[in-house]
Amino acid sequence: MKTRITELFGIKYPIVLSGMSWVSVPEMVATVSNAGGLGILATGPLDADQTRQSVRKIRSLTDKPFGANASLLFPGAAENAMVLLEEKVPVINFALGKGDWIVKAAHEYGGKVVATVVNHRHAKRAQDYGTDSVIVTGHEAAAHGESGTTFCLIPSISAALDIPVIAAGGVADGRGLAAALALGAEGVAMGTRLMATKESPLHDTYKKLSVEKDLYDTLFSDRFDGLWCRVLDTSAARKAVKEGLNIKKLLQAIPNSRDIAAQMHMPYLKLFIGVLASGWKNARQLAFMANAFRAIRIATEDGDMAEGVLPVGQCTGLLQDIPTVEELFKRIIKEAEDVQLDLALKMEANGAAKPRPAAKTKTAGTKAAPKKTRSNPTPKKTAKA
Ligand SMILES: Cc1cc2nc3c(=O)[nH]c(=O)nc-3n(C[C@H](O)[C@H](O)[C@H](O)COP(=O)(O)O)c2cc1C
């Protein structure tokens, strides 16, 4: 399947592994790239040395193109991005910050850069400073998102940009891929679907849960890590969201941020003083992150149900099994092709002229970003098909 994304990255299928902390590790990245997609390493939990070793490990496991992410809001992310540039990583994916300096440096060695965005303003800004593509993340997605849904954001942003768009949020099968292409995207990024595959390092407890749970079994709140974030609805997640950053949680952030400093080989005092000096808003955000980091790590690595919390998207309700990555990709591509054919036949049967590729429509300028209203998932359950 050829699209502007397969051409841009030199990959077989327009499918990207989202950068997921503790899940998108070197072995998983290489598995996805070897299966024809683009694996993206998550560098959030890594220090600069670990990032370098991880990139080298991926190169020892695959000769196919791969990527790595840097969530610029996290401590140590700029240092990690510098390593990615030094190692000439083929595709760098940045989020939660301004990556113009990454674009400039990556283009010097022929690397490609993808920005993860959740609204028009950020998408347009990324294109303006030369980013090659954007991953547009809809409301349905695991982890961070805004109120715009994939179904509305993708056509709207892809019509407003010249660079190719990758749709993220809610894509779990061939119908999702076909729909994303119909909406104007040139590829998809998947987190929830790929974390529940045989090769994924996610703990079995959560792999099984993500197959059992349905589409209403997620919580979308800004009281888990301080940003609007979607996680699996469990009693631990409800407790974390209820407590937010109360005094107890604020105190817990101190040892938890010590863990982060140790993990990142960063002097704790330097991290602590730096955070305090950066002002209350920033310190509050980092305290939230410190607690959330621990909760996500113990969920993904240890399968902890008592205090662990796992980011999960609404498409958890579409998961029926735990396939290998290769099986999944073959199934998705076949299903997307079948869906396209089926639609073409339906159109023909309904008297449409011979099917032809839809023309890409452009709007003059971008519309205003959606109003900041929040919608909550309907609190009722449906059985899986
Ligand atoms: C277990 C898990 C961990 C994640 N960790 C991160 C992360 O560290 N940084 C980030 O930017 N996004 C993270 N995400 C979000 C994904 O990158 C992606 O945006 C999202 O999964 C796409 O939506 P989908 O889950 O519906 O496919 C995570 C998602 C999951 C499921």
PDBQT file of the ligand as one rigid body, heavy atoms in Angstrom, charges set to zero:
ROOT
HETATM    1  C1  LIG A 401       0.521   2.311  27.238  1.00  0.00    +0.000 C 
HETATM    2  C2  LIG A 401       0.652   3.627  26.539  1.00  0.00    +0.000 A 
HETATM    3  C3  LIG A 401       1.700   4.485  26.847  1.00  0.00    +0.000 A 
HETATM    4  C4  LIG A 401       1.818   5.714  26.207  1.00  0.00    +0.000 A 
HETATM    5  N1  LIG A 401       2.892   6.522  26.497  1.00  0.00    +0.000 NA
HETATM    6  C5  LIG A 401       3.048   7.686  25.820  1.00  0.00    +0.000 A 
HETATM    7  C6  LIG A 401       4.198   8.499  26.057  1.00  0.00    +0.000 A 
HETATM    8  O1  LIG A 401       5.059   8.169  26.852  1.00  0.00    +0.000 OA
HETATM    9  N2  LIG A 401       4.316   9.662  25.347  1.00  0.00    +0.000 N 
HETATM   10  C7  LIG A 401       3.359  10.060  24.441  1.00  0.00    +0.000 A 
HETATM   11  O2  LIG A 401       3.502  11.112  23.830  1.00  0.00    +0.000 OA
HETATM   12  N3  LIG A 401       2.251   9.301  24.204  1.00  0.00    +0.000 NA
HETATM   13  C8  LIG A 401       2.089   8.129  24.862  1.00  0.00    +0.000 A 
HETATM   14  N4  LIG A 401       0.993   7.346  24.592  1.00  0.00    +0.000 N 
HETATM   15  C9  LIG A 401       0.004   7.785  23.589  1.00  0.00    +0.000 C 
HETATM   16  C10 LIG A 401       0.369   7.247  22.195  1.00  0.00    +0.000 C 
HETATM   17  O3  LIG A 401       1.597   7.776  21.791  1.00  0.00    +0.000 OA
HETATM   18  C11 LIG A 401      -0.689   7.568  21.133  1.00  0.00    +0.000 C 
HETATM   19  O4  LIG A 401      -0.864   8.962  21.014  1.00  0.00    +0.000 OA
HETATM   20  C12 LIG A 401      -2.045   6.928  21.370  1.00  0.00    +0.000 C 
HETATM   21  O5  LIG A 401      -1.891   5.627  21.897  1.00  0.00    +0.000 OA
HETATM   22  C13 LIG A 401      -2.835   6.858  20.067  1.00  0.00    +0.000 C 
HETATM   23  O6  LIG A 401      -4.174   6.503  20.289  1.00  0.00    +0.000 OA
HETATM   24  P1  LIG A 401      -4.707   4.966  20.325  1.00  0.00    +0.000 P 
HETATM   25  O7  LIG A 401      -4.257   4.434  21.649  1.00  0.00    +0.000 OA
HETATM   26  O8  LIG A 401      -6.168   5.104  20.190  1.00  0.00    +0.000 OA
HETATM   27  O9  LIG A 401      -4.068   4.224  19.200  1.00  0.00    +0.000 OA
HETATM   28  C14 LIG A 401       0.860   6.114  25.237  1.00  0.00    +0.000 A 
HETATM   29  C15 LIG A 401      -0.189   5.244  24.920  1.00  0.00    +0.000 A 
HETATM   30  C16 LIG A 401      -0.305   4.011  25.552  1.00  0.00    +0.000 A 
HETATM   31  C17 LIG A 401      -1.440   3.089  25.172  1.00  0.00    +0.000 C 
ENDROOT
TORSDOF 0
